[in-house]
């Protein structure tokens, strides 16, 4: 599955998507998806929610604990 990486200046977070979703994101469509979740040492298991092409060019993700992270850049594998 394709992977999208988002650099938010402190770290890089990633999400796996299917080919159709990746095409929609690359085409500039507004897309929101739930991530696979991950384990955090301090907060336990968290679910990540992603938003691509918001307001035309903003990409970010937020966590169930309310934290938001705006990606300075994204790239695809």
Backbone as CSV, one residue per row, in Angstrom:
resi,resn,N_x,N_y,N_z,CA_x,CA_y,CA_z,C_x,C_y,C_z
1,UNK,0.846,-1.187,0.000,0.000,0.000,0.000,0.886,1.244,0.000
2,UNK,0.455,2.286,-0.692,1.207,3.537,-0.668,1.234,4.140,0.741
3,UNK,2.298,4.858,1.031,2.449,5.525,2.318,2.628,7.020,2.080
4,UNK,1.914,7.816,2.867,2.075,9.270,2.839,2.793,9.667,4.115
5,UNK,3.847,10.471,3.967,4.615,10.967,5.098,4.336,12.455,5.247
6,UNK,4.128,12.901,6.483,3.901,14.312,6.762,4.925,14.830,7.754
7,UNK,5.717,15.815,7.332,6.733,16.442,8.184,6.114,17.677,8.826
8,UNK,6.007,17.676,10.161,5.414,18.815,10.845,6.448,19.592,11.660
9,UNK,7.696,19.586,11.207,8.830,20.318,11.760,9.421,19.725,13.033
10,UNK,8.703,18.868,13.710,9.252,18.242,14.914,9.581,16.779,14.647
11,UNK,8.772,16.160,13.828,8.898,14.743,13.529,8.161,14.468,12.216
12,UNK,8.165,13.236,11.795,7.446,12.809,10.599,6.454,11.727,11.012
13,UNK,5.216,11.879,10.580,4.184,10.878,10.851,3.714,10.336,9.505
14,UNK,3.272,9.092,9.461,2.920,8.459,8.194,1.572,7.755,8.287
15,UNK,0.972,7.557,7.107,-0.289,6.849,7.006,-0.284,6.017,5.729
16,UNK,-0.824,4.806,5.819,-0.996,3.961,4.642,-2.359,4.246,4.030
17,UNK,-2.400,4.353,2.704,-3.658,4.593,1.993,-3.732,3.652,0.795
18,UNK,-4.924,3.492,0.254,-5.041,2.689,-0.959,-4.717,3.557,-2.175
19,UNK,-4.567,2.936,-3.324,-4.176,3.659,-4.535,-5.211,4.700,-4.956
20,UNK,-6.493,4.388,-4.811,-7.541,5.336,-5.200,-7.490,6.593,-4.335
21,UNK,-7.276,6.427,-3.039,-7.189,7.579,-2.136,-5.959,8.418,-2.464
22,UNK,-4.837,7.761,-2.705,-3.623,8.493,-3.059,-3.832,9.310,-4.334
23,UNK,-4.481,8.746,-5.322,-4.760,9.472,-6.564,-5.619,10.697,-6.294
24,UNK,-6.653,10.553,-5.472,-7.521,11.691,-5.137,-6.721,12.798,-4.441
25,UNK,-5.822,12.433,-3.533,-4.994,13.422,-2.835,-4.056,14.105,-3.815
26,UNK,-3.381,13.333,-4.644,-2.456,13.902,-5.632,-3.175,14.810,-6.628
27,UNK,-4.449,14.511,-6.913,-5.233,15.336,-7.834,-5.729,16.629,-7.186
28,UNK,-5.462,16.799,-5.879,-5.840,18.026,-5.194,-7.220,18.017,-4.577
29,UNK,-7.849,16.843,-4.514,-9.167,16.745,-3.895,-9.060,16.820,-2.375
30,UNK,-10.077,17.382,-1.742,-10.169,17.410,-0.286,-10.497,16.002,0.191
31,UNK,-9.646,15.448,1.068,-9.806,14.077,1.543,-9.574,14.043,3.052
32,UNK,-10.457,13.359,3.785,-10.224,13.087,5.202,-10.294,11.575,5.410
33,UNK,-9.354,11.060,6.192,-9.322,9.631,6.468,-8.806,9.387,7.892
34,UNK,-9.216,8.281,8.469,-8.694,7.862,9.766,-7.452,7.022,9.537
35,UNK,-6.438,7.281,10.357,-5.196,6.535,10.250,-5.275,5.188,10.950
36,UNK,-4.163,4.485,10.956,-4.094,3.169,11.553,-3.915,3.224,13.067
37,UNK,-3.653,4.411,13.615,-3.394,4.541,15.040,-1.968,4.145,15.373
38,UNK,-1.529,4.516,16.566,-0.177,4.188,16.984,-0.106,4.250,18.503
39,UNK,0.944,3.681,19.053,1.155,3.645,20.487,2.100,4.769,20.881
40,UNK,1.689,5.577,21.850,2.493,6.666,22.374,2.882,6.313,23.805
41,UNK,4.158,6.495,24.149,4.641,6.118,25.482,3.884,6.828,26.602
42,UNK,3.519,8.081,26.389,2.870,8.863,27.442,1.345,8.766,27.417
43,UNK,0.768,8.740,26.233,-0.695,8.824,26.110,-1.372,7.487,25.824
44,UNK,-0.598,6.433,25.595,-1.195,5.152,25.248,-1.497,5.072,23.767
45,UNK,-2.519,4.315,23.407,-2.875,4.160,22.002,-3.709,5.351,21.533
46,UNK,-3.307,5.943,20.422,-3.990,7.102,19.852,-4.417,6.805,18.423
47,UNK,-5.523,7.381,18.017,-5.974,7.280,16.631,-5.672,8.607,15.949
48,UNK,-5.111,8.530,14.746,-4.796,9.723,13.965,-5.830,9.904,12.869
49,UNK,-6.224,11.143,12.654,-7.205,11.512,11.633,-6.527,12.527,10.722
50,UNK,-6.569,12.285,9.419,-5.841,13.098,8.456,-6.792,13.908,7.581
51,UNK,-6.320,15.079,7.193,-7.058,15.951,6.289,-6.069,16.450,5.232
52,UNK,-6.386,16.209,3.966,-5.511,16.613,2.865,-6.222,17.634,1.980
53,UNK,-5.462,18.601,1.511,-5.928,19.634,0.578,-7.074,20.471,1.154
54,UNK,-7.027,20.723,2.452,-8.006,21.611,3.077,-7.714,23.040,2.629
55,UNK,-8.726,23.793,2.339,-8.556,25.162,1.836,-7.587,25.197,0.661
56,UNK,-7.567,24.137,-0.107,-6.740,24.076,-1.312,-5.365,23.496,-1.119
57,UNK,-4.692,23.792,0.024,-3.300,23.354,0.130,-2.837,22.976,1.531
58,UNK,-3.718,22.904,2.501,-3.303,22.563,3.866,-3.463,21.063,4.100
59,UNK,-2.430,20.484,4.707,-2.437,19.074,5.066,-2.111,18.967,6.550
60,UNK,-2.934,18.266,7.291,-2.686,18.142,8.724,-3.320,16.870,9.249
61,UNK,-2.959,16.527,10.477,-3.609,15.423,11.156,-3.831,15.818,12.601
62,UNK,-4.810,15.186,13.215,-5.080,15.424,14.619,-5.283,14.084,15.299
63,UNK,-5.126,14.108,16.619,-5.220,12.888,17.415,-6.442,12.942,18.316
64,UNK,-6.848,11.782,18.799,-7.998,11.712,19.691,-7.826,12.551,20.951
65,UNK,-6.584,12.828,21.355,-6.360,13.621,22.558,-6.435,15.130,22.289
66,UNK,-6.768,15.526,21.052,-6.949,16.935,20.715,-5.739,17.612,20.088
67,UNK,-4.606,16.956,20.029,-3.415,17.550,19.426,-3.578,17.657,17.917
68,UNK,-3.125,18.785,17.342,-3.156,18.993,15.889,-1.750,19.244,15.380
69,UNK,-1.451,18.737,14.193,-0.131,18.876,13.597,-0.291,19.257,12.125
70,UNK,0.193,20.431,11.751,0.126,20.894,10.371,1.414,20.512,9.659
71,UNK,1.272,19.806,8.560,2.427,19.315,7.812,3.045,20.441,6.995
72,UNK,4.327,20.628,7.169,5.070,21.611,6.369,5.306,21.072,4.971
73,UNK,5.403,19.732,4.888,5.566,19.090,3.586,5.108,17.653,3.705
74,UNK,4.604,17.122,2.591,4.221,15.713,2.517,4.906,15.093,1.307
75,UNK,5.127,13.796,1.373,5.643,13.058,0.224,5.107,11.637,0.277
76,UNK,5.255,10.950,-0.832,4.613,9.652,-1.030,5.649,8.568,-1.331
77,UNK,5.418,7.375,-0.793,6.217,6.175,-1.123,5.290,5.137,-1.697
